[in-house]
Amino acid sequence: MLALFNAEEFKSIVIFVINNFTIHWKLHIKETLKNFLDAYSIGLETGDLEQAAYSAYMYTENSFWGGKEIAGLELEIANYHKEIAQLKQEIPLHLNAINWQAILNLLGRTENPCCLRGEAYEEKIMLP
């Protein structure tokens, strides 16, 4: 449908919204991963940096919930965290940091695994 209207500037947000809010109700969550990466790339190409950042964040989130091995996912989420920071998109950056810290906690790379405190996120600073 997007090709019909030649609306490249909306392609990233359309792919993001469909994959974030509808596809996972019909298909396995793993089916969203490639689409989120596509939306990320398209967002970078078209200048839709907000949707690029949200797509990168949701790629890592759905990778986690889809059962991706967390040691490898931790490296990916760290790389996407840098990318989102460069895009200067605060909300997806903070959401990504929460997930990154949760993964670090699961990997045993924190003093207290029950608190989101460590390398990626400090709940005492962010919650207020």
MARBA-324994 format. One line per field, with one value per residue (C-alpha): x, y, z; residue number from 0. Coordinates in Angstrom, 2 decimals. Layout:
# MARBA-324994
c1 <- X / ... $
c2 <- Y / ... $
c3 <- Z / ... $
seq <- NUM / ... $
END
This chain:
# MARBA-324994
c1 <- 0.00 / 2.86 / 4.28 / 0.91 / 1.13 / 4.92 / 5.12 / 8.71 / 8.69 / 5.97 / 7.40 / 9.40 / 6.52 / 4.05 / 6.35 / 7.01 / 3.34 / 2.21 / 4.96 / 4.68 / 0.91 / -0.57 / 1.72 / 2.58 / -1.11 / -1.09 / 2.51 / 5.31 / 7.13 / 10.30 / 8.53 / 8.78 / 12.58 / 13.55 / 10.78 / 12.03 / 15.53 / 14.05 / 12.13 / 15.35 / 17.29 / 14.49 / 14.13 / 17.84 / 17.62 / 14.54 / 15.49 / 12.79 / 15.22 / 12.50 / 11.07 / 14.56 / 15.34 / 12.05 / 12.50 / 16.00 / 14.65 / 11.72 / 14.02 / 16.02 / 12.89 / 11.23 / 14.54 / 14.50 / 10.87 / 11.42 / 14.05 / 17.28 / 20.33 / 21.00 / 24.81 / 24.66 / 21.67 / 23.59 / 26.20 / 23.49 / 21.58 / 24.81 / 25.51 / 21.97 / 22.16 / 25.08 / 23.17 / 20.04 / 22.18 / 23.69 / 20.18 / 19.45 / 16.15 / 15.74 / 12.66 / 13.74 / 17.24 / 15.89 / 13.62 / 16.55 / 18.70 / 16.11 / 16.11 / 19.90 / 20.24 / 17.70 / 19.79 / 22.96 / 21.17 / 20.20 / 23.82 / 24.92 / 26.75 / 25.32 / 25.58 / 21.85 / 19.92 / 16.62 / 17.43 / 17.95 / 21.28 / 24.51 / 26.37 / 23.36 / 20.74 / 20.46 / 16.91 / 17.60 / 18.61 / 16.02 / 12.87 / 12.53 $
c2 <- 0.00 / 2.40 / 1.82 / 2.79 / 6.24 / 6.60 / 7.78 / 6.94 / 9.48 / 7.44 / 3.99 / 3.74 / 4.71 / 2.45 / -0.57 / 0.28 / 0.65 / -2.50 / -4.59 / -3.06 / -3.15 / -5.79 / -8.41 / -10.10 / -10.91 / -13.07 / -14.24 / -15.21 / -12.22 / -13.32 / -12.39 / -8.71 / -8.63 / -8.20 / -5.64 / -3.55 / -3.59 / -2.52 / 0.31 / 1.34 / 1.50 / 3.28 / 5.79 / 6.60 / 6.93 / 9.19 / 11.26 / 9.86 / 9.51 / 9.09 / 6.00 / 4.68 / 4.89 / 3.32 / 0.55 / -0.26 / -0.34 / -2.60 / -4.89 / -5.55 / -5.84 / -8.36 / -10.22 / -10.69 / -11.81 / -14.00 / -15.99 / -14.70 / -15.84 / -13.03 / -12.92 / -12.15 / -9.88 / -7.87 / -7.00 / -6.03 / -3.91 / -2.11 / -1.30 / -0.10 / 1.98 / 3.88 / 4.29 / 5.60 / 8.01 / 9.38 / 9.95 / 12.04 / 10.30 / 10.37 / 8.24 / 5.18 / 5.64 / 5.38 / 2.45 / 0.66 / 1.34 / -0.30 / -3.44 / -3.43 / -3.24 / -6.04 / -8.21 / -7.28 / -8.29 / -11.65 / -12.17 / -11.55 / -8.33 / -6.27 / -6.22 / -6.65 / -8.43 / -7.20 / -3.53 / -1.78 / -0.30 / -0.71 / -0.03 / 0.83 / 2.27 / 3.77 / 3.58 / 5.97 / 8.66 / 7.97 / 7.31 / 10.81 $
c3 <- 0.00 / 0.74 / -2.74 / -4.22 / -2.64 / -3.04 / 0.59 / 1.56 / 4.40 / 6.18 / 5.52 / 8.76 / 11.04 / 9.21 / 9.51 / 13.17 / 14.09 / 12.29 / 13.87 / 17.30 / 17.64 / 15.32 / 13.76 / 17.06 / 17.58 / 14.44 / 14.06 / 16.41 / 17.88 / 16.06 / 12.81 / 13.80 / 14.11 / 10.46 / 10.01 / 12.95 / 11.46 / 8.12 / 9.81 / 11.57 / 8.29 / 6.43 / 9.26 / 9.03 / 5.24 / 5.26 / 8.31 / 10.58 / 13.48 / 16.09 / 14.40 / 13.68 / 17.41 / 18.49 / 15.92 / 17.22 / 20.79 / 19.86 / 17.91 / 21.08 / 23.23 / 20.91 / 20.55 / 24.32 / 24.48 / 21.43 / 23.31 / 21.83 / 23.80 / 26.28 / 26.14 / 22.42 / 22.91 / 25.51 / 22.87 / 20.39 / 22.88 / 23.87 / 20.21 / 19.56 / 22.74 / 21.22 / 17.97 / 19.72 / 21.76 / 18.55 / 17.22 / 20.35 / 21.04 / 24.81 / 25.42 / 23.41 / 24.88 / 28.44 / 27.57 / 25.96 / 29.03 / 31.30 / 29.14 / 28.88 / 32.66 / 33.11 / 30.80 / 32.69 / 35.89 / 34.40 / 33.36 / 36.97 / 36.15 / 39.02 / 42.80 / 43.40 / 40.63 / 42.10 / 41.39 / 38.09 / 39.10 / 37.23 / 34.03 / 31.86 / 34.20 / 37.68 / 39.00 / 41.89 / 39.42 / 36.73 / 38.76 / 40.25 $
seq <- 0 / 1 / 2 / 3 / 4 / 5 / 6 / 7 / 8 / 9 / 10 / 11 / 12 / 13 / 14 / 15 / 16 / 17 / 18 / 19 / 20 / 21 / 22 / 23 / 24 / 25 / 26 / 27 / 28 / 29 / 30 / 31 / 32 / 33 / 34 / 35 / 36 / 37 / 38 / 39 / 40 / 41 / 42 / 43 / 44 / 45 / 46 / 47 / 48 / 49 / 50 / 51 / 52 / 53 / 54 / 55 / 56 / 57 / 58 / 59 / 60 / 61 / 62 / 63 / 64 / 65 / 66 / 67 / 68 / 69 / 70 / 71 / 72 / 73 / 74 / 75 / 76 / 77 / 78 / 79 / 80 / 81 / 82 / 83 / 84 / 85 / 86 / 87 / 88 / 89 / 90 / 91 / 92 / 93 / 94 / 95 / 96 / 97 / 98 / 99 / 100 / 101 / 102 / 103 / 104 / 105 / 106 / 107 / 108 / 109 / 110 / 111 / 112 / 113 / 114 / 115 / 116 / 117 / 118 / 119 / 120 / 121 / 122 / 123 / 124 / 125 / 126 / 127 $
END
